[in-house]
């Protein structure tokens, strides 16, 4: 089991950040992700493997003027 923004999500072996975002239905283009307080670069979402019991935070970035 992993935690995503304080919600539990079943963990699967080999699960990547991209898999987590898809499972949570997070599709917003501007999103920042940390795993166990480590920032994950957007280029690594498809390859960074999330370990069991990880704490994932996904933040939607807002911008404007």
VMD Tcl script that builds the backbone (N, CA, C; Angstrom):
set m [mol new atoms 195]
animate dup $m
set s [atomselect $m all]
$s set {name element resname resid chain x y z} {
  {N N UNK 1 A 0.856 -1.176 0.000}
  {CA C UNK 1 A 0.000 0.000 0.000}
  {C C UNK 1 A 0.903 1.241 0.000}
  {N N UNK 2 A 0.529 2.235 -0.797}
  {CA C UNK 2 A 1.214 3.522 -0.778}
  {C C UNK 2 A 0.200 4.596 -0.398}
  {N N UNK 3 A 0.710 5.751 -0.028}
  {CA C UNK 3 A -0.149 6.879 0.306}
  {C C UNK 3 A 0.065 7.966 -0.731}
  {N N UNK 4 A -1.027 8.446 -1.319}
  {CA C UNK 4 A -0.976 9.519 -2.310}
  {C C UNK 4 A -1.866 10.644 -1.809}
  {N N UNK 5 A -1.250 11.765 -1.462}
  {CA C UNK 5 A -2.011 12.904 -0.934}
  {C C UNK 5 A -2.967 12.459 0.178}
  {N N UNK 6 A -2.438 11.688 1.111}
  {CA C UNK 6 A -3.165 11.203 2.298}
  {C C UNK 6 A -4.237 10.162 1.992}
  {N N UNK 7 A -4.276 9.632 0.774}
  {CA C UNK 7 A -5.217 8.567 0.414}
  {C C UNK 7 A -4.420 7.304 0.115}
  {N N UNK 8 A -4.927 6.164 0.555}
  {CA C UNK 8 A -4.232 4.909 0.314}
  {C C UNK 8 A -4.533 4.384 -1.085}
  {N N UNK 9 A -3.495 3.824 -1.696}
  {CA C UNK 9 A -3.603 3.237 -3.030}
  {C C UNK 9 A -2.870 1.904 -3.000}
  {N N UNK 10 A -3.490 0.834 -3.502}
  {CA C UNK 10 A -2.785 -0.447 -3.538}
  {C C UNK 10 A -1.499 -0.335 -4.354}
  {N N UNK 11 A -0.430 -0.895 -3.809}
  {CA C UNK 11 A 0.870 -0.882 -4.474}
  {C C UNK 11 A 1.014 -2.120 -5.350}
  {N N UNK 12 A 1.641 -1.939 -6.506}
  {CA C UNK 12 A 1.948 -3.050 -7.404}
  {C C UNK 12 A 3.437 -3.031 -7.708}
  {N N UNK 13 A 4.093 -4.185 -7.764}
  {CA C UNK 13 A 5.514 -4.212 -8.096}
  {C C UNK 13 A 5.770 -3.533 -9.442}
  {N N UNK 14 A 6.811 -2.708 -9.493}
  {CA C UNK 14 A 7.162 -2.017 -10.730}
  {C C UNK 14 A 6.355 -0.764 -10.993}
  {N N UNK 15 A 5.482 -0.389 -10.072}
  {CA C UNK 15 A 4.631 0.791 -10.244}
  {C C UNK 15 A 5.496 2.047 -10.345}
  {N N UNK 16 A 5.261 2.840 -11.395}
  {CA C UNK 16 A 6.008 4.077 -11.598}
  {C C UNK 16 A 5.171 5.279 -11.174}
  {N N UNK 17 A 5.810 6.440 -11.138}
  {CA C UNK 17 A 5.082 7.671 -10.840}
  {C C UNK 17 A 3.951 7.854 -11.849}
  {N N UNK 18 A 4.212 7.596 -13.121}
  {CA C UNK 18 A 3.172 7.727 -14.150}
  {C C UNK 18 A 1.997 6.801 -13.858}
  {N N UNK 19 A 2.274 5.585 -13.393}
  {CA C UNK 19 A 1.208 4.646 -13.036}
  {C C UNK 19 A 0.372 5.175 -11.873}
  {N N UNK 20 A 1.037 5.770 -10.893}
  {CA C UNK 20 A 0.331 6.331 -9.737}
  {C C UNK 20 A -0.588 7.460 -10.183}
  {N N UNK 21 A -0.071 8.356 -11.007}
  {CA C UNK 21 A -0.879 9.483 -11.484}
  {C C UNK 21 A -2.095 8.986 -12.260}
  {N N UNK 22 A -1.896 7.964 -13.088}
  {CA C UNK 22 A -3.004 7.401 -13.861}
  {C C UNK 22 A -4.037 6.754 -12.934}
  {N N UNK 23 A -3.574 6.003 -11.940}
  {CA C UNK 23 A -4.484 5.336 -11.009}
  {C C UNK 23 A -5.310 6.339 -10.205}
  {N N UNK 24 A -4.729 7.506 -9.947}
  {CA C UNK 24 A -5.427 8.542 -9.183}
  {C C UNK 24 A -6.225 9.481 -10.092}
  {N N UNK 25 A -6.192 9.224 -11.401}
  {CA C UNK 25 A -6.867 10.079 -12.391}
  {C C UNK 25 A -6.349 11.508 -12.380}
  {N N UNK 26 A -5.041 11.661 -12.123}
  {CA C UNK 26 A -4.402 12.972 -12.176}
  {C C UNK 26 A -3.835 13.149 -13.578}
  {N N UNK 27 A -4.477 13.986 -14.372}
  {CA C UNK 27 A -4.044 14.164 -15.757}
  {C C UNK 27 A -3.664 15.600 -16.076}
  {N N UNK 28 A -3.715 16.484 -15.086}
  {CA C UNK 28 A -3.387 17.889 -15.306}
  {C C UNK 28 A -1.943 18.005 -15.780}
  {N N UNK 29 A -1.701 18.839 -16.781}
  {CA C UNK 29 A -0.370 18.949 -17.392}
  {C C UNK 29 A 0.690 19.481 -16.430}
  {N N UNK 30 A 0.329 20.427 -15.582}
  {CA C UNK 30 A 1.306 21.013 -14.663}
  {C C UNK 30 A 1.137 20.398 -13.277}
  {N N UNK 31 A 1.919 19.358 -13.015}
  {CA C UNK 31 A 1.835 18.667 -11.733}
  {C C UNK 31 A 3.254 18.384 -11.248}
  {N N UNK 32 A 3.485 18.593 -9.972}
  {CA C UNK 32 A 4.780 18.299 -9.354}
  {C C UNK 32 A 4.589 17.117 -8.410}
  {N N UNK 33 A 5.572 16.213 -8.406}
  {CA C UNK 33 A 5.449 14.996 -7.612}
  {C C UNK 33 A 6.686 14.813 -6.739}
  {N N UNK 34 A 6.443 14.416 -5.489}
  {CA C UNK 34 A 7.540 13.990 -4.621}
  {C C UNK 34 A 7.206 12.602 -4.090}
  {N N UNK 35 A 8.243 11.805 -3.903}
  {CA C UNK 35 A 8.104 10.476 -3.324}
  {C C UNK 35 A 9.024 10.431 -2.115}
  {N N UNK 36 A 8.437 10.217 -0.949}
  {CA C UNK 36 A 9.199 10.237 0.304}
  {C C UNK 36 A 10.042 11.503 0.412}
  {N N UNK 37 A 9.424 12.633 0.099}
  {CA C UNK 37 A 10.034 13.970 0.180}
  {C C UNK 37 A 11.160 14.199 -0.825}
  {N N UNK 38 A 11.263 13.361 -1.848}
  {CA C UNK 38 A 12.245 13.544 -2.925}
  {C C UNK 38 A 11.497 13.991 -4.178}
  {N N UNK 39 A 11.843 15.192 -4.685}
  {CA C UNK 39 A 11.226 15.698 -5.909}
  {C C UNK 39 A 11.580 14.780 -7.072}
  {N N UNK 40 A 10.602 14.469 -7.908}
  {CA C UNK 40 A 10.810 13.615 -9.078}
  {C C UNK 40 A 10.646 14.478 -10.325}
  {N N UNK 41 A 11.656 14.500 -11.170}
  {CA C UNK 41 A 11.604 15.280 -12.405}
  {C C UNK 41 A 10.553 14.693 -13.341}
  {N N UNK 42 A 9.863 15.556 -14.053}
  {CA C UNK 42 A 8.816 15.119 -14.977}
  {C C UNK 42 A 9.340 14.089 -15.985}
  {N N UNK 43 A 10.582 14.246 -16.419}
  {CA C UNK 43 A 11.169 13.299 -17.376}
  {C C UNK 43 A 11.319 11.895 -16.792}
  {N N UNK 44 A 11.257 11.779 -15.470}
  {CA C UNK 44 A 11.441 10.485 -14.812}
  {C C UNK 44 A 10.133 9.808 -14.404}
  {N N UNK 45 A 8.988 10.420 -14.674}
  {CA C UNK 45 A 7.704 9.854 -14.244}
  {C C UNK 45 A 7.476 8.440 -14.790}
  {N N UNK 46 A 7.935 8.169 -16.010}
  {CA C UNK 46 A 7.714 6.851 -16.621}
  {C C UNK 46 A 8.698 5.794 -16.137}
  {N N UNK 47 A 9.788 6.214 -15.484}
  {CA C UNK 47 A 10.825 5.254 -15.100}
  {C C UNK 47 A 11.070 5.162 -13.598}
  {N N UNK 48 A 10.663 6.177 -12.832}
  {CA C UNK 48 A 10.908 6.155 -11.387}
  {C C UNK 48 A 9.935 5.182 -10.733}
  {N N UNK 49 A 10.473 4.131 -10.129}
  {CA C UNK 49 A 9.649 3.099 -9.503}
  {C C UNK 49 A 9.339 3.499 -8.062}
  {N N UNK 50 A 8.068 3.457 -7.719}
  {CA C UNK 50 A 7.593 3.798 -6.380}
  {C C UNK 50 A 7.613 2.528 -5.534}
  {N N UNK 51 A 8.291 2.592 -4.403}
  {CA C UNK 51 A 8.399 1.434 -3.515}
  {C C UNK 51 A 7.139 1.285 -2.660}
  {N N UNK 52 A 6.914 0.069 -2.180}
  {CA C UNK 52 A 5.799 -0.187 -1.277}
  {C C UNK 52 A 5.933 0.699 -0.036}
  {N N UNK 53 A 4.813 1.175 0.475}
  {CA C UNK 53 A 4.714 2.030 1.657}
  {C C UNK 53 A 5.253 3.443 1.426}
  {N N UNK 54 A 5.417 3.838 0.175}
  {CA C UNK 54 A 5.906 5.186 -0.138}
  {C C UNK 54 A 4.836 6.230 0.165}
  {N N UNK 55 A 5.321 7.440 0.442}
  {CA C UNK 55 A 4.446 8.597 0.641}
  {C C UNK 55 A 4.604 9.492 -0.581}
  {N N UNK 56 A 3.577 9.537 -1.406}
  {CA C UNK 56 A 3.610 10.305 -2.654}
  {C C UNK 56 A 2.762 11.557 -2.488}
  {N N UNK 57 A 3.321 12.666 -2.921}
  {CA C UNK 57 A 2.559 13.917 -2.930}
  {C C UNK 57 A 2.536 14.430 -4.360}
  {N N UNK 58 A 1.352 14.741 -4.856}
  {CA C UNK 58 A 1.178 15.280 -6.203}
  {C C UNK 58 A 0.473 16.620 -6.067}
  {N N UNK 59 A 1.119 17.661 -6.544}
  {CA C UNK 59 A 0.587 19.015 -6.421}
  {C C UNK 59 A 0.319 19.597 -7.794}
  {N N UNK 60 A -0.883 20.094 -7.984}
  {CA C UNK 60 A -1.227 20.778 -9.222}
  {C C UNK 60 A -0.654 22.184 -9.151}
  {N N UNK 61 A 0.138 22.549 -10.135}
  {CA C UNK 61 A 0.776 23.857 -10.177}
  {C C UNK 61 A -0.169 24.843 -10.861}
  {N N UNK 62 A -0.377 25.963 -10.225}
  {CA C UNK 62 A -1.220 27.025 -10.790}
  {C C UNK 62 A -0.329 28.182 -11.215}
  {N N UNK 63 A -0.718 28.836 -12.269}
  {CA C UNK 63 A 0.026 30.020 -12.705}
  {C C UNK 63 A -0.967 31.024 -13.258}
  {N N UNK 64 A -0.547 32.197 -13.334}
  {CA C UNK 64 A -1.431 33.235 -13.854}
  {C C UNK 64 A -0.721 34.574 -13.836}
  {N N UNK 65 A -1.463 35.569 -14.114}
  {CA C UNK 65 A -0.814 36.869 -14.164}
  {C C UNK 65 A -1.687 37.970 -13.648}
}
mol reanalyze $m
mol bondsrecalc $m
mol representation Tube
mol addrep $m
